Amino acid sequence: MRSPRRALRELERNELANKGDLQVNLVPMIDVMTVLVLYLLVGTIFRQFTVLQLNLPGPSQQVPAQDKPPLDLKVVLRKQRLEVHDRNGTVRVLDNQAGAYDVAALGMLLADVRRLNVDEESITLLLEPDIKYDALVQVMDTVRVFPPGSAELAQGIPLFPSIAIGDAPKMAAAPAPAPVSPAP
């Protein structure tokens, strides 16, 4: 039987002799890194999405009826005028004054609409092509804030703070003139 010291010396000699033959197997390490990277990516992606807590009525429950349908308020910016529409159709057409939009009249009209519809906070601005950016900004400022001198402005109440922007519908073409028949 060998002594433990002798066995240890032989082991050390064998290790020194085999040092040049030492190879590292990288495949398991790459496998672990791949799984780790995938885990971190998937975890990051799913942390960005939140789960909505929806309370939907069951099959036997009645859906509560809304007191009032939404107003669906729209301001259409045309080159020559502003058009104000709601769910029932056209409310008012405001022609340009001195080559500019009549934003003062628009502000007064929208303030009256807002006072009648206290819960409504959204409005849609629909623009024709080639409307100047400055005109859009002026109209947006008008629909966001109550007109100067109003009690709501002093209290800091917004007019229509939720603004959506889109393209204006094309105007209906004027009917073509009736063809003239030649005289007999």
Secondary structure, 3 states (H helix, E strand, C coil): CCCHHHHHHHHHHHHHHCHHHCCCCCHHHHHHHHHHHHHHHHHHHHHHCCCCCCCCCCCCCCCCCCCCCCCCCEEEECCCEEEEEECCEEEEEEECECCECCHHHHHHHHHHHHHHCCCCCEEEEEECCCCCHHHHHHHHHHHHECCCCCHHHHHCCECCCEEEEEECCCCCCCCCCCCCCCCC
